[in-house]
């Protein structure tokens, strides 16, 4: 699938130049999402967001993110084109580098963008990468994906989807969001805690057997009791579960098929 967007290239000093309209889009997105997440984001995300100290009136430079992220967990962000290969994606994560596509969505796509833009990557994901347990899991995931077969990667994608992208956490104050796909989405933020989707306790094998679609609100979310659950997952346990899921097959989808769309 070709991207409709083109990532900005850094200059000789490593600076990326955005237009005033692009900075304005960032401001719209961050201000409305901060308001939407009040009382809904997990404590670990809120702490990471405070550490990043993201500007509201402009798109941050990647070195500003690294200045907060690297001392916290050894991670950094890496500028990438709009779309990258799975090999490149896993290689970056295995090297503790989080890929950031250096473009921002158009104003007519504020509410939903299928491709991950800089707002999704930085606002949605980077705050959680300041958390050691979450950072450890993401690094492990990259290592596993880098060495996995094509068939195994299909199952591993579900683990990433239902944790890093669309994970929920049972916090002290109730159900909270930690997945970047929810944290960066105005619609998904409201929907995830609305009582409409099915909520299931975190179960590695069930996650690996659960189909998803990227173009709809998620019909099911998996709920962690704490982030240390991810930290405690061993490489062997994950890959053994992948093998078992492949033997057992997928659960029936909780969504209707759409012509031309594939469940993953």
Secondary structure, 3 states (H helix, E strand, C coil): CCCCCCCCCCCCCCCCCCCHHHHHHHHHHHHHHHHHCCCCECHHHHHHHHHHCCCCCCCCCHHHHHHHHHHHHCCEEEEECCCCCHHHHHHHHHCCEEEEECCCCCHHHCCCCCCCCHHHHHHHHHCHHHCHHHHHHHHHHHHHHHHCCHHHHHHHHHHHHHHHHCCEEEECCEEEECCHHHHCCHHHHHHHCCCCCEEEECCHHHHHCCCCCCCCCCCEEEEECCCHHHHCCCHHHHHHHHHHHHHHCCCCCCCCCCCCCCCC
